């Protein structure tokens, strides 16, 4: 049976779990390195990246997380995509370097500059806009050749993927629209 973990260090990990449960997917909150052995994919929620980096190596080691991410599916939302990325201008932020994107943290401003905007999902045939929630959101400023852009906002990528990894600069878990989570589930299923 397919099992997707949600990294339980910080962020709205319970919201991701609720979505997976509503989609009848077995899920587990991951707080210990050994749990990585029992899951097929991992969601890395949003939060604050420097705090996230400091909390690693207590119960989940960075090395174990990186080893998992190099061979299995990960889905990072907001700060989660920063953690997956390969480039950032802050040495305090640890990156798994599995998603070939360079990220600018808090690129749209502070909490009060948070916003909601409609985006089009290139993988979805319905053409129904997705209401993306940007909270102290990062911005993707450069993508590698292996990156496929699945959605943009004002011409800038906000949803990207490679073979194993998916990342958003917004919070799909805060909506009632589960298309992005379904897409990630299908990615995981296709490799198992």
C-alpha positions as CSV (number, residue, x, y, z in Angstrom):
1,X,0.0,0.0,0.0
2,X,1.2,3.5,-0.9
3,X,2.3,5.5,2.1
4,X,3.2,9.2,1.9
5,X,5.0,10.9,4.8
6,X,4.7,14.6,5.8
7,X,7.7,16.0,7.5
8,X,6.5,17.0,11.0
9,X,9.2,19.6,11.9
10,X,7.1,22.7,11.4
11,X,4.4,24.2,9.1
12,X,0.9,23.0,8.3
13,X,1.8,19.4,8.2
14,X,-1.6,18.3,9.6
15,X,-3.4,20.1,6.7
16,X,-1.4,18.0,4.2
17,X,-2.3,14.9,6.3
18,X,-6.0,15.8,6.1
19,X,-5.9,16.1,2.4
20,X,-4.1,12.8,1.9
21,X,-6.7,11.1,4.2
22,X,-9.6,12.7,2.2
23,X,-8.0,11.2,-0.9
24,X,-7.8,7.7,0.8
25,X,-4.0,7.7,0.8
26,X,-2.2,6.3,3.8
27,X,-0.1,9.0,5.5
28,X,2.2,9.4,8.4
29,X,3.8,12.4,10.2
30,X,7.5,11.9,9.9
31,X,9.5,13.0,12.9
32,X,12.3,10.4,13.1
33,X,14.9,9.3,10.5
34,X,13.9,5.6,10.7
35,X,10.4,6.5,9.5
36,X,11.8,7.5,6.1
37,X,12.4,3.7,5.5
38,X,8.6,3.1,5.5
39,X,7.3,5.7,3.1
40,X,7.1,6.0,-0.7
41,X,7.1,9.8,-0.9
42,X,7.5,12.8,1.4
43,X,5.8,16.2,1.6
44,X,8.0,19.0,3.0
45,X,5.6,21.7,4.3
46,X,6.1,25.4,4.5
47,X,7.5,27.2,7.6
48,X,10.6,29.2,8.3
49,X,13.7,27.9,6.5
50,X,16.4,29.0,9.0
51,X,14.3,27.6,11.9
52,X,13.8,24.4,9.9
53,X,17.5,24.1,9.3
54,X,18.3,24.5,13.0
55,X,15.7,21.8,13.9
56,X,17.2,19.2,11.6
57,X,19.7,16.7,13.1
58,X,17.7,16.4,16.3
59,X,15.5,13.4,15.4
60,X,15.8,13.6,11.6
61,X,19.3,14.1,10.3
62,X,20.0,16.2,7.2
63,X,22.0,13.4,5.7
64,X,19.1,10.9,6.0
65,X,16.7,13.3,4.6
66,X,19.0,14.1,1.7
67,X,19.6,10.4,1.0
68,X,15.8,9.8,0.9
69,X,15.2,12.8,-1.4
70,X,17.9,11.7,-3.9
71,X,16.1,8.4,-4.6
72,X,12.4,9.0,-3.7
73,X,9.6,11.5,-4.4
74,X,9.4,14.8,-2.4
75,X,6.9,17.6,-2.7
76,X,7.9,20.9,-1.1
77,X,5.5,23.8,-0.5
78,X,6.7,27.3,0.1
79,X,9.6,26.9,2.5
80,X,9.7,23.2,1.4
81,X,10.7,24.2,-2.1
82,X,13.5,26.2,-0.7
83,X,14.7,23.1,1.2
84,X,14.6,21.1,-2.0
85,X,16.5,23.7,-4.1
86,X,20.1,24.2,-5.1
87,X,20.6,27.9,-4.7
88,X,19.8,30.6,-2.1
89,X,21.5,33.7,-0.8
90,X,21.5,32.5,2.9
91,X,24.2,30.2,4.2
92,X,22.1,29.4,7.3
93,X,19.5,27.5,5.1
94,X,20.3,23.9,4.4
95,X,19.2,22.6,1.0
96,X,18.8,19.1,-0.2
97,X,19.9,20.1,-3.7
98,X,17.4,17.8,-5.5
99,X,15.4,20.4,-7.4
100,X,17.5,22.5,-9.7
101,X,16.1,25.9,-8.8
102,X,17.5,29.0,-7.3
103,X,15.2,30.6,-4.8
104,X,14.8,34.1,-3.2
105,X,13.2,33.9,0.3
106,X,10.3,36.2,1.2
107,X,10.5,37.6,-2.3
108,X,7.0,39.2,-2.2
109,X,7.5,40.9,1.2
110,X,6.5,40.3,4.7
111,X,3.4,38.6,6.2
112,X,1.2,41.7,5.4
113,X,2.0,41.4,1.7
114,X,0.6,37.9,1.5
115,X,-1.9,37.4,-1.3
116,X,-4.1,35.0,-3.2
117,X,-4.0,34.8,-7.0
118,X,-5.3,32.5,-9.7
119,X,-2.9,30.3,-11.7
120,X,-3.3,27.8,-14.5
121,X,-2.1,24.3,-13.9
122,X,-0.5,23.0,-17.1
123,X,-1.0,19.3,-16.1
124,X,-4.8,19.8,-15.7
125,X,-7.2,19.6,-18.6
126,X,-10.1,21.2,-16.8
127,X,-8.6,24.7,-17.4
128,X,-10.1,25.7,-14.0
129,X,-7.9,28.3,-12.3
130,X,-6.2,27.2,-9.0
131,X,-6.4,29.7,-6.2
132,X,-2.8,29.9,-5.0
133,X,-2.1,31.3,-1.5
134,X,1.2,33.1,-1.2
135,X,2.3,33.7,2.4
136,X,5.8,35.3,2.8
137,X,6.4,33.4,-0.4
138,X,9.7,32.6,-2.1
139,X,10.3,33.3,-5.7
140,X,12.0,31.0,-8.2
141,X,14.6,33.2,-9.9
142,X,16.4,30.5,-12.0
143,X,15.5,27.0,-13.2
144,X,17.8,24.3,-14.5
145,X,17.4,22.5,-17.8
146,X,15.8,19.4,-16.1
147,X,13.0,21.5,-14.6
148,X,9.5,21.5,-16.0
149,X,7.4,24.5,-15.2
150,X,3.8,23.5,-14.4
151,X,2.4,27.0,-13.4
152,X,3.5,30.6,-13.5
153,X,2.4,33.9,-12.0
154,X,3.3,37.1,-13.9
155,X,5.6,35.0,-16.1
156,X,7.6,33.6,-13.1
157,X,7.5,29.9,-12.2
158,X,5.5,29.0,-9.1
159,X,5.0,25.3,-9.6
160,X,7.8,23.1,-10.9
161,X,8.9,19.5,-11.2
162,X,11.6,17.1,-12.2
163,X,11.3,13.3,-12.4
164,X,11.1,12.8,-8.7
165,X,10.3,16.1,-7.2
166,X,7.5,18.7,-7.1
167,X,7.6,22.1,-5.6
168,X,5.3,25.1,-5.1
169,X,6.1,28.6,-3.9
170,X,2.6,28.8,-2.5
171,X,0.4,26.8,0.0
172,X,-1.9,24.3,-1.8
173,X,-2.7,22.7,1.5
174,X,-4.6,25.7,2.6
175,X,-7.2,25.4,-0.2
176,X,-10.1,22.9,-0.8
177,X,-8.6,22.2,-4.3
178,X,-6.6,19.0,-4.1
179,X,-5.4,18.8,-7.7
180,X,-1.7,19.4,-6.9
181,X,-1.7,16.8,-4.1
182,X,-3.4,14.3,-6.5
183,X,-0.7,15.1,-9.1
184,X,2.0,14.3,-6.5
185,X,0.3,11.1,-5.6
186,X,0.2,10.0,-9.2
187,X,3.9,10.8,-9.5
188,X,4.7,8.6,-6.6
189,X,2.4,5.8,-7.9
190,X,4.1,5.9,-11.3
191,X,7.5,5.1,-9.8
192,X,6.3,2.2,-7.5
